[in-house]
Amino acid sequence: MARYRSLGDLDWPLLVVTVAICAMGVLQIYSATLGTVWADAWWKQTLYVFAGLLLMWLAASIDYHTLMGQAFIYYLLALAALVVVLLFGKEVFGGRRWIPLAAGFHLQVSEFVKTVLILLVARYVTDLKGDRLETRDLAKLTGLVALPMLLVMKQPDLGTALTYLPILAMGVFLAGLRWQHVVVIALVALLVLPASWYLLKDYQKARLVTFLDPGRDPRGSGYQVIQSQIAVGAGGMWGKGVTQGSQTQLRFLPVPHTDFIFSAFAEEHGFLGVVVMLGLYFLLLMQVVQNAQMAPDRAGMLISMGVCALLLFHLLVNIGMVVGRMPVTGIPLPLMSYGGSSILSVFLMLGLVNSVRLRRFVS
C-alpha cells in the first residue's frame, strides 16, 4: 500500500456528502418498509454502508496504478464470475443475477464489473500511443466492454448492462474521439436499434410500449409508472412526512425501497426535500470532477471521470424512469436504493477516486 500524508488528505467533503445521501436512503428505506416483510431492510442497509466505508478506505489506501496494472486479470475474473452466475446463480423472478452467500446475503457480480471496466478502460486509453483514438482501438475497446454486457443481458439484466456504456463513452471521448467515428456510431445505432427490438424479452418490450403510453395498460405494465408519478406529485412542496406517504404506506407504489425509492422520498419529503437530495448528488459529482481535474496523471483523470459518468447515468435514468421520462429499466438510485452489491460497488468506486486524490502527495 502506498503511503500518504495523513487522514486529512482524504476527500472529506466527498465522504460527508456520501454519508449524508446514505443516511437519507436509510431513513427512506425504514419508512417505505415499515410493517412489511422488508422491515429489517433499513438496518441491513446500515451494515452495508459501514462495510462500504471500510471498502472505500481499503481502495483509497491502494495505489490506483497497482490496481490498473492488474485490470486485464480482473477483467478475466469478472467474465468467469459472470459465467458462474449464468450457470449456478440464484433465479429470482425469471432472472439469474445473484450468487448466494452465507446468512441469507447475495452477491450481484454485475455491479462490481462496473469498477473493473473503469479500470480496464483507463488502462487501455492510457496505453494508447497517439493523441487520437484509432478505429482499431475503438473496435477493440468496444469489444472488451460488449462481452460482459452480453453476459449480463443473458441473465437477463438489460438495465445493469446499459450502465457499462457510459464508462465506454467517457473513455473514448477523453481518448480523442474523431468526428468520423461519431458519424459511424450514429449510423450503426440507427441500424441496430430497430433490429434489437426482436432480441428483447416480452416484458422488456412491454416496458418500452408503456413508456410511450402508460395509460395503455394501467393495471399491468403501466401500473408502476402511473403510481410513481402519483406519489411524486402527492408530495407537493413540503411532503407528507416520514411514514405518512399514502402511496408508499398503502403499498400502491411498487418496490419503494429499491428502484422507486425516489418516488417514495418525493412523496414524503416534497419538492424541497428533492431539491436538497439532488443538491447533494450535484456536490458529489462535482467533488469527483474536481479530483479528476487535480489528478496527477491521465490515468487518474480517466478513472475519476469514468466514475462520474457512471453515477450521472444512474441518476438520470433512475429519476427519469420514476417520473415517466425514461423506460423502466431497474437501475437503482446510487447510495439510496436498498441493496448491498450496489452500495458496496459505489463505495469501491469512490475509494478509487480517493486513491487518485491521495496519490497527488506521493513523490
N, C-alpha and C positions, 0 to 999 in steps of 0.2 A: 504494500500500500504506500502511495506517495504521501509525503508529509507536507503539511501546510501550516500557516502561522498560528491560527487559533480558531476556536469555535465562532469567534466574532466575524470571521471571514466568510462564514456561510451566508447565503441569501436569506436573511431573516424576514424581510418583507414578503418574500415568496412563501416562506414557511408559515408566517402568520395568516396570510390570505388563504392559503391552502387549508389550514386547520379551521379557519372561520367558515369556509364553504362546507367542509366535512361536518362541522357542528350543526349547521343549518340542515344538512342532509339527515343526520341522526335524529334531530328533532322532528323533521317531517316524516321520517320512517316510523317513529314512535306514534305519531298522530294517525298516520294512514293505516297502521296495522293494529290499532287498539281494538281489543275484543275479537280478534281473528286468530286463525291458526298460525299466523305470522307474527304474533305479538312479541316474540323474543327476538325479532329481526334487528331491533334498534341496538341491543347490547352486542349482538354478533357483529353489527356494522362498526360499533365502537372498538371491538377487538381487532377488526380488520384495519381500522385507522391506526391503532397503535403498532400493529405489525407492519403497516405501510411506512410509518415514520422510521422504524428500525431498518427496513429495507432501503429507504431513501438515504439514511445515514451511511449504510454499507456501500451503496452505489456511489455516493459522493466521495467516500474515502478511497476508492479505487481510481487510479488514473484512467481516464476515458480512452487514452491511446492504447492502453493494455487491452481494454475491452474491445475496442475497434479492431485491434490486430487479430483477435480471435473471431471476428464477425462471421467468416465463412464456416468455421466449425460450429458456431451457434446456429447458423442457418441450416446446416445439415441435420443437427439435432432437432431443430424445430420441425423440419419436414418429417423426420422419423416419428416425432411425437404426434403430429397431425395424422399420420397413417395409423398409429396406435389407437387414436381416438376413433377413427372410422371403423377399425376392426373390433375394438374391445370397449369403446366408450359407452356410458350410460345413455339410454334413449329416453327422452322426455318430450312428450307432445310431438312425436314423429321426428325429432331431431336428435342426432348423436353428437353431442358437443362437449361432454364433460367426462373427466376421469374421476371415479370415486376415490376418496381418501378416507382416512380414519375419522371417527367421531362425527360422521354424517356430513363432512365437508366434501366439496367437489372442486376440481381444478379445470378451468376453461383454458386450454392451451392456446387457443387462437388469440386470446387477449395479450399474452406475453410475446407472441410472434411480432406484434407491433414494435416492441423495443428492439427485437432482433433486426427487423427491417430498417429501422432508423440507423442502427449501427452499420448494417450492410450497405445501405445507400451512401452513407457518409464515407465509408471506406472506399467504395467503388469510385465515387466522384473525386475524392481526394487523390486517388492514384492516377487519375487521368493526366495525360501528358500535356495536352494543349489547353487553351483558354475557352475553346468551344466544344460542345458535345457533338461528336461524330455520329453518323447514322448507325454504325455498327455498335457503338457504345450504348446508344439509346435502345437499340433492339435487345442487347444483352441485359441491360438493367431492367427493361420491361419484362423480359422473360423470367428473370430472377424473382420479381415481385408477383408475376402472374401465377407461378407454380403454387405457392402457398395459398393464393387467392382461390384457385381452382379446388384445392383440397378442402378449404373452408366452405366453399359453396356446395361441395358434395355432402356436407354434414346434415342438412343444408343450413347455412347461416349467411345469407346474402348481405345482411347489414354489416356484420363484422368484416366480411371480405371487402366491402366497399371502403372501409376505413383504411385499408392499405394504400389506396390510390393517392390520398393527399401526401403521404410520405414520398411516394414516387414523384408526384407532380412538383413538390417543393425541391426535391433533389435535382431533377433535370432542369428546372428553372434556374436554380443557382449555379448549375454547371455550365450554363451558357447555351440555352436552347435557341436554335436557329428558327427564323420565321418559316422556312420551308418545312421544318418539322411540324410546326403548328398547323400548317395547311394540311399536311398528310394525316396528322392525328385527327383533325376535324373531319376529313373525308372518310377515314376508316370508321370513325364513330357513327357517321351518318349511315354507313353501310351495315355496321354490326348491330346497332341498337334495334332496328326493326326485326332482324333475324333472331336476336336474343329473346324476343317475346316467346318463341316456341320452345326455349330451353327453361323457362320459368315453371315453377310448380303452380298448381291451380290456386293455392292460397296467395301466392305472390302476385299472380295476375289479378286476383280479386282486390288486393290492396291497391294496385295501380288504378284499377277502374274506380274504386271507392274514393281515391284521392281526387279524381276528376269530378265525381258526383257522389258525395257521401249519402245524400238522401235517396239514392237508388236502392239501397238495402239498409234501412235504418236499424233494423233488428238483427242484422247479420254482420257483414263485413264493414258496414259503415257505423256500427254501434260505438266502437272505441273513439273514433274521431269526433262524433257528434257529442258524446258525453264529455269528452275532454274540452271541447270548445265551450260547452255549457259551464263547466267547472271554472275555466279561466275567466269567463265573463261574469260569473256569480261573485267573484272576489271583489269586484268594484275597486274603489280607491284604497280602502283600509283593510279589506279582507274580513272574513268571518271569525277569525281567531283560531288558535290551536285546538284541535279536536272538535271544531264547530262547523266544518265544511259539510254541507248536506250531500253533495255529490260524492264526496270522499267517504264520509262516515256511514252513509246509507248504501254504500257499495255499488253505486251506479257507475263509478269510474273504475275501469279495469286496471289491475296491477298498479295501484297508485304509489307503491313504494319502489318500483323499478323503472320501467320505460316511461311511465306517465307521472313521475314524481313532480315534474314542473307544473302540471295541471293542478295537482293537489296543493302544491305550495302557493300557486297563484290564487286559488280559491280561499285559502285560509290566511294569507298574508297580503293579498291585494296588490294593486299596482305599485304602491310604494315599496312593498317587500320585494317585488320582482325587480324594481329598479336597483335596490340595494344588492340583490343577488347578482344581477348582470354586471353591476359596477365592480363587484369582487372578481368576477370572471375576467373582466376587462383588465383589472390590475394584475391578475395572474398572468394573462397573456403578455402584457407589457413588460413584466419582470422577466419573462422568458426571452422576449425580443431584446431587452437590454443586455441580458447575459450573452446573447448571440453577437451583439454589437461589440461587447467587451472581450470576446473570446480571443485567446492568444494565437489561434491559427484557424485555418479554413475548416479543419475537421470539427473543431468545437462549435464553430458557427453553423455548420451543416446539421450537427446533432441537435442543437438548440432550436433551430428553425424547423427541423423535422417534427420535434415535439410540439411546437407552436401550431404547425399546420394540422397535426392530428387532433389536438384539443379543440381548435377552432372548427374543424369539420364536425366533431362530435356535438359541439354546442349548436351550430347552425342546423344540423339535420334533426337532432332531438327536439329542439324548440320549434323548428319548422313543422315537424311531424305532429306535435301535440296541438298546434293551433291550426292544423289543416292546410299548411302551405307546402308540405312535402309528404310523400307516401310513408306509411307506417313501415319501418324497417327494423325495429327492435334495437336501435343503437342507444345505449344508456347515456344519462347525463353525467359527465365526469365528476367524481368525488361526492356526488349526491345520491345517485341511484344505488339501491341495495345490490351488493354482490362483491364477494371477496376478490375474485380474479380481476375484476375491473378496477377496484380500489388499489390493489397491490401493483397492478400494471402501471397505473398513472403515477403512483409514488415512485416506482422504479425509474420511470422516465424523468420525473422531476429530480431524482437523485443524479441522473446523468447530467442534467442542466447544472446542478450544484457542483458536480465534478469539474465541469468546464470552468465554472467560476473560480473554483479553488486553484486550478492549475495556473491561473494568472500569476500566482505568487510563488510558483515553483521554478527555480532557475535551471 
